[in-house]
Amino acid sequence: MYGVEFRPLDFSSVLGLDVVKELLQKILKKNEIDAAYLFAGSLSSGKTTLARIFARSILCENRKDDMSPCNECPSCLSFLKERNPSYTEIDAATTGGKDDVKELFEKLKYESVSKKTIILIDECHNMSKEAKDAWLKKLEENNPNVISIFCTTNVDKMPGTLRSRCMEIQFVQPVESDIVNKLEFICKNKGLVYDKDSLYLLAQSSGRYYRYAENKLSLVSNLGDITKENINKVTNIYNEEIVDMLVKLSYDVNESLKICDILVSKISISSLYESIVRLIVDTIKYISGYMYDSQSYVELLKSMQNQYGPSLYEILNYIVSKNKYTELIALQSDLLIMHYKFLKDQFKPKEQTQEVDKTVTKKDDSIVTKLEEIKKLPSWQREEAIKAYKNKKNIVDNKNNVQEVLTKEWSPEKENKQKSTDKIDPAAVEAYRKLLGDI
């Protein structure tokens, strides 16, 4: 698999993560190595890769100018062959129990106290509570020659007491362009025929994970050239078909449902929902000024923008508020409801809808005076007429309520009951009367 074959061996071959690399390089340059480090980040964000490079550099006998390991000295060569006695790597998912940690600590007792020993604990959050407590006690011994590097995808499961003993470094997911650059490097190295848009499609289908993208590239390469057609055979990305389905949904629901049937024969319904949301989000990002390097993908987003424009926010709100089912009938139901909402302009932004309602109230003032008249209207006019009627009724009701309150407040009866010393300001009375006239 390309994900293993092309794993970086020095800092220069690690794409992205510039801040993390700079931090580790300066630590090595100053030669101020702490007793414990915690590398935290999402899956396949480079934690273990950089932890190994960092560990190899600490033990290297002849570092490069950028503080990378030379990968040629006896220490580096034994490290790469997994035989370096000063380096131990454990996977806490399988060996994270109390007994495993106890056995490791017993082994450390016999190591040379004058030589640095590095222990990398991958997926450290999977360690048992007892094992974490034991490791905390080990760190409290403050042995300068034992360096612990913890890697985790779930830092919240690490106890605060243990985290406080570590230098915590956060890893972020790479941007698509970094993944594409890595895929392009592999293609050139392997002599694969490719085009840039296809590599962007692979990066997109990987969820922005290096390892997933590299392994999918390895899989696609078995089919021949790296093309969209071959990529679609091994991924769940059908952007063009999904956009075609969404665009036609607003005016040709039958054709849209046919495309839906074809899509669900190729990918799962849950994946289809995810792709719809991603395309809508990416279109909104594009409208907001976000730049995409893939021109073919930009053209797809433009077609979404031209069809729906600012209504995309309302569409997104509808989709994400729904439970994502796995049955075809549920997906078809959502498409039909969305089609209905398009016809009724219910996906318009609320500001636009309110403006339309006000216009209808003014234009159709004669037809909203009585409910009996509304019932005589054709069905396609009735809905807007009812909205306008309700709006007008609310205005009239509010006016009557104001008049009623003011009339009671300034009625002759109330004026007669007031004391002779309590005079009413004539100017205030005139102001309220004018207010009534304006209403």
C-alpha positions, 0 to 999 in steps of 0.5 A, spaced: 500 500 500 502 506 498 500 509 505 506 505 508 511 505 502 511 512 501 511 514 509 515 520 510 522 519 513 524 526 515 521 533 516 522 535 509 518 530 506 512 531 511 507 536 507 503 541 511 504 541 519 509 547 518 507 549 525 508 542 528 515 541 524 518 548 526 516 546 533 520 540 533 526 542 529 527 548 534 526 543 540 531 538 537 536 544 535 536 547 542 537 540 545 532 541 550 528 534 550 522 534 555 520 527 559 513 527 555 510 529 549 502 528 547 501 528 540 493 529 539 489 530 533 484 526 528 486 520 524 491 520 519 493 527 521 501 525 521 502 524 529 505 517 529 509 519 523 512 525 526 513 522 532 517 516 529 521 522 525 522 526 532 524 520 536 529 517 530 532 524 530 533 524 538 537 518 537 541 520 531 548 520 531 549 525 525 542 529 524 541 534 518 541 541 518 534 541 518 534 537 524 532 531 520 535 524 522 540 522 517 537 515 516 544 512 515 547 512 522 547 505 526 542 508 530 537 510 524 538 504 521 537 499 527 531 504 528 528 503 521 529 495 521 525 496 528 531 493 532 533 499 536 534 497 543 533 505 545 526 505 542 520 501 544 513 502 540 507 499 543 499 500 541 495 501 547 489 498 543 492 491 544 497 492 549 494 497 554 493 494 560 496 494 567 500 488 566 503 490 559 505 497 562 508 493 568 512 489 564 515 495 560 517 498 566 521 492 569 524 492 562 526 499 563 530 498 569 535 494 566 536 499 560 543 503 561 541 509 565 546 513 561 543 513 555 536 515 552 530 511 551 524 513 548 517 509 548 512 511 543 505 509 545 500 509 540 492 510 541 494 512 548 487 513 550 485 506 549 490 504 556 486 502 562 485 506 568 490 502 572 495 503 566 494 511 565 495 511 573 501 507 573 504 511 567 503 518 571 507 515 577 513 513 572 513 520 569 513 523 576 520 519 577 522 525 572 527 520 569 531 525 564 533 519 560 526 516 559 522 520 554 515 518 553 511 520 546 503 519 547 499 519 540 492 519 541 485 521 536 481 522 543 485 527 547 479 528 552 480 520 554 486 522 557 486 524 564 488 531 566 493 529 571 497 525 565 496 531 560 499 536 565 505 532 565 506 532 557 508 537 552 501 537 548 502 538 541 495 539 537 495 536 529 490 539 524 487 535 518 491 537 512 488 541 506 486 538 500 492 541 496 497 538 500 494 531 499 493 532 492 501 534 492 502 527 495 498 523 490 502 527 485 509 525 488 507 518 488 504 518 481 510 521 478 514 516 482 510 510 480 510 512 473 502 513 473 498 517 468 493 521 471 490 528 471 490 533 477 482 533 477 482 526 478 487 527 484 482 532 487 477 527 487 481 522 490 483 527 496 475 529 496 473 521 497 478 520 502 475 525 507 482 529 507 486 523 510 493 522 507 493 514 508 486 513 506 488 517 499 494 514 498 491 507 499 485 509 494 490 511 489 494 504 490 487 501 489 485 505 483 492 504 480 490 496 479 485 498 474 490 502 469 490 510 469 488 515 474 481 517 471 475 519 474 472 513 471 476 508 475 476 512 481 468 512 481 469 504 481 473 504 487 470 510 491 463 513 493 464 520 489 459 521 484 459 529 484 456 530 477 450 525 478 448 528 484 449 535 482 444 533 476 439 530 481 439 536 485 439 541 479 433 537 476 429 536 482 427 543 482 423 542 475 423 535 473 422 531 479 421 524 475 428 525 472 431 526 478 428 520 482 431 516 476 438 519 477 437 517 485 435 510 483 441 509 479 445 512 484 443 508 490 445 502 486 452 504 486 453 507 493 449 507 500 444 512 502 447 514 508 453 516 503 449 519 498 446 524 504 453 525 506 455 527 499 449 532 498 450 535 504 458 536 502 456 539 495 451 544 498 456 546 503 462 547 498 457 551 494 456 556 499 463 556 501 464 558 493 459 563 493 462 566 500 469 566 496 472 560 498 477 558 492 477 551 489 483 548 485 479 543 481 476 547 475 471 541 474 469 541 481 468 549 481 463 548 474 459 543 478 458 548 484 457 554 479 451 550 476 448 549 484 449 556 485 445 558 478 440 554 480 439 555 487 443 561 489 441 564 497 436 558 497 442 553 499 442 556 506 434 554 507 436 547 503 442 545 508 437 547 514 432 542 511 437 536 510 441 537 516 435 537 521 432 531 518 434 524 521 438 520 515 435 514 514 438 508 510 431 506 506 430 508 499 423 510 500 425 515 506 430 518 501 425 519 495 420 522 500 425 527 502 426 529 494 419 529 493 418 534 499 424 538 497 421 538 490 414 541 493 418 546 497 421 548 490 414 549 487 412 553 493 418 558 494 419 555 501 426 555 500 427 562 499 431 566 504 426 568 510 427 576 508 425 575 501 419 571 503 417 576 508 418 581 502 413 577 498 408 577 503 408 584 504 407 585 496 401 580 496 398 584 501 398 590 498 396 587 491 391 583 493 388 587 498 381 586 495 381 579 495 383 578 502 377 581 505 373 575 506 375 568 507 369 566 503 372 570 497 379 566 498 375 559 498 373 561 490 380 562 488 384 556 484 389 552 489 395 555 486 393 562 488 389 560 495 396 559 499 399 566 498 392 569 499 391 566 506 398 568 508 396 575 506 389 575 509 393 573 516 398 579 515 392 584 514 388 581 520 394 581 524 395 589 522 387 590 523 387 586 530 393 590 532 390 597 530 384 595 534 388 593 540 391 600 540 385 604 539 381 600 545 387 601 550 388 608 548 380 609 548 379 606 555 385 610 558 382 617 555 375 616 556 371 621 559 369 617 565 376 617 567 377 624 566 371 626 570 373 621 576 380 625 576 381 630 582 381 637 580 388 638 582 390 632 577 390 636 570 391 633 563 396 636 559 392 638 552 398 637 548 399 629 550 392 628 548 393 631 542 399 627 541 395 620 542 389 622 537 394 624 532 397 617 533 390 614 533 389 617 526 396 615 523 394 608 525 
